Amino acid sequence: MAPPQPISIDRNSVLILLRTTLVALQQANQTGNYSVLYGLSAPGFQNVNSPERLAQIFAGLRSKGFDLSGVVVLEPQFTILPELYENGVMRMAGFFPSVPMQVYFDLQFVSVRGQWRLIAIAVNVGSPISGPPATDARPAPGQSAVAKTAPSVDLGKPKPSPTPTPRR
């Protein structure tokens, strides 16, 4: 399989995708209502995740009360710039440098009727000194998966695709 290719997408579009997704997760964690996060996702993600299932998956993160809202004003540091895989999945990963805890993310999107829609999400919180907790999971490109501060949960069958080596 071919290695992922850099994708031509403007910085503002990347920031909008990243921030709106993480804000949707923050608001879902605050309210316990995951219907907006569900609504922002691709049909394949929705087929294996109901809002109720998302609430169960993120219960641990929600119970710890982590506040992800700093992503609105902080500049993300990308460890993987947006890249496109053969199966049409766009992936980006990195962290928001904040103190005392940093927000780590690994997000994947697919185009649905001309709009990028969420297909996989891994979010974790950790200290800037130690990095993300050891349970930080990264879904394979195209995998409908959600990761949280506990071990990742497989929510669907992944499409065959390469597993990239994160760039630092």
C-alpha positions in Angstrom: 0.0 0.0 0.0 1.1 3.5 -0.7 2.2 5.7 2.2 -0.2 8.5 3.3 0.1 11.7 1.2 0.1 15.2 2.6 -3.3 16.7 1.9 -4.0 20.1 0.4 -6.2 21.7 3.0 -5.9 25.3 4.4 -4.9 25.9 8.0 -8.2 27.5 8.9 -10.2 24.5 7.7 -7.9 22.2 9.7 -8.3 24.4 12.8 -12.1 24.5 12.4 -12.3 20.7 12.1 -10.0 20.1 15.0 -11.6 22.7 17.4 -15.2 22.0 16.6 -14.7 18.2 17.1 -12.9 18.7 20.5 -15.5 21.4 21.6 -18.3 18.9 20.7 -16.6 16.3 22.9 -16.1 18.9 25.7 -19.7 19.9 25.6 -20.8 16.2 25.5 -18.7 15.5 28.5 -20.2 18.5 30.4 -23.8 17.6 29.6 -23.7 13.8 29.2 -25.4 14.4 25.8 -23.4 13.0 22.9 -25.9 13.6 20.2 -24.0 16.5 18.6 -20.7 14.6 18.5 -22.7 11.7 17.0 -24.3 14.1 14.5 -21.0 15.5 13.4 -19.7 12.0 12.5 -19.7 10.0 9.3 -22.4 7.4 8.7 -19.9 4.5 9.2 -19.1 5.9 12.7 -22.8 6.4 13.4 -23.6 2.8 12.4 -21.5 1.4 15.3 -22.0 4.2 17.8 -25.2 5.6 19.3 -25.1 8.7 21.5 -25.7 6.4 24.4 -22.7 4.2 23.5 -20.5 7.3 23.2 -21.7 8.4 26.7 -20.6 5.0 28.0 -17.2 5.1 26.2 -16.4 8.6 27.5 -17.7 8.0 31.0 -14.2 7.7 32.5 -13.0 10.9 30.8 -16.2 12.7 31.8 -16.0 11.5 35.5 -12.5 12.9 35.8 -13.8 16.4 34.9 -11.1 17.3 32.4 -11.7 20.6 30.8 -10.9 20.5 27.1 -12.2 24.1 26.3 -8.6 25.5 26.2 -8.4 24.1 22.6 -10.5 27.1 21.5 -7.6 29.6 22.2 -4.5 27.5 22.2 -2.4 26.7 19.1 -2.2 23.0 18.4 1.2 21.3 17.9 0.9 18.7 15.2 2.8 15.5 15.4 1.0 14.3 12.2 0.1 17.0 9.8 -3.2 16.3 7.9 -2.5 13.4 5.5 -4.6 11.3 3.2 -4.7 7.5 3.0 -5.6 5.4 0.0 -9.0 4.6 1.5 -9.9 8.4 1.6 -9.3 8.9 5.3 -7.7 12.1 6.4 -5.7 11.9 9.7 -4.2 14.5 12.0 -2.6 14.2 15.4 -0.9 16.3 18.0 -1.5 18.1 21.2 -2.5 21.5 22.7 0.4 22.7 24.9 -1.3 23.7 28.2 -0.4 23.5 31.8 -0.9 21.6 34.1 -2.4 19.1 31.6 -2.1 18.8 27.8 -4.8 17.6 25.5 -3.6 15.0 23.0 -5.6 14.1 19.9 -5.6 11.8 17.0 -8.5 12.5 14.7 -9.7 10.9 11.4 -12.2 12.2 8.9 -13.8 11.0 5.6 -15.5 13.2 3.0 -19.2 12.8 3.0 -21.0 14.9 0.3 -18.1 17.3 0.2 -17.7 17.7 4.0 -15.1 16.2 6.3 -16.9 14.0 8.8 -15.5 12.3 11.9 -14.7 8.6 11.5 -12.3 8.0 14.4 -11.3 9.9 17.5 -8.6 9.4 20.2 -8.4 12.0 22.9 -6.3 11.9 26.0 -5.1 14.3 28.7 -1.6 14.1 30.3 1.1 16.3 31.9 3.5 18.1 29.5 6.5 16.6 31.3 5.4 13.0 31.1 3.4 13.1 27.9 0.2 11.3 27.2 -0.8 8.6 29.6 0.4 5.1 28.7 -3.1 4.1 27.7 -3.1 6.6 24.8 -4.4 4.7 21.9 -4.3 5.6 18.2 -7.0 4.1 15.9 -5.7 2.7 12.6 -6.7 4.9 9.7 -10.3 4.4 8.8 -11.1 2.4 12.0 -14.3 3.5 13.7 -12.8 3.7 17.1 -13.0 6.0 20.1 -10.1 6.2 22.6 -10.3 7.7 26.0 -8.1 7.8 29.2 -8.8 4.0 29.6 -7.7 1.5 26.9 -9.2 2.1 23.5 -12.4 0.4 22.5 -12.8 -1.1 19.0 -16.2 0.0 17.7 -16.1 -1.4 14.2 -14.1 -3.2 11.6 -11.2 -1.2 10.3 -10.6 -0.8 6.6 -7.3 -2.2 5.4 -4.8 0.6 5.4 -1.2 1.3 6.5 -0.4 2.2 10.0 1.8 5.3 9.8 4.7 6.1 12.1 3.9 9.2 14.0 6.2 12.1 13.2 7.5 14.1 16.1 
